[in-house]
Amino acid sequence: MSLAEAQARYAKGLNDDPIISRWGFHVSFPKTDRVQVTLATVEKHHRGGLGSDAVNGGVLSALCDLIIGCSGALVDPARRSATAELSIHFLQPTLGDSVRAEARLLRAGTTLLFTEATIWGGRSPEPSVRCTGMVRLSDKPWTQTHGA
């Protein structure tokens, strides 16, 4: 199985997850060296930054955790990965009816990866959030069920 095929399988598994779908997030790998998460439709419950139409910081934080954690699949989509450290910089309100995030690896070791991600709201060319994180690759296979 090629890396692109394994990443597509990984993304499908996440997109079928009830928690990810409840948030409205969609994971994809437009290139084998990039992971993308979109929120195609910003709903009322996603909004609320200081009573505005901006996307709530908690939603953006969850998105940062998801996309940084998924970057393990850029190295090995057959292994579980998890965010070990996350730093978020809110640059400006995330406005618009959709949100797009993209992450890429900065450095990869044997079990630790260093990743950065950017978030854009709507059609804005300017990023609204930047985050960096450290991801730990597990010895457990990704297909293993939770809690096993």
Secondary structure, 3 states (H helix, E strand, C coil): CCHHHHHHHHHHHHHCCHHHHHHCEEEEEEECCEEEEEECCCCHHHECHHHCCCECHHHHHHHHHHHHHHHHHHCCCCEEEEEEEEEEEECCCCCCCCEEEEEEEEEECCCEEEEEEEEEECCCCCCCEEEEEEEEEEEEECCCCCCC
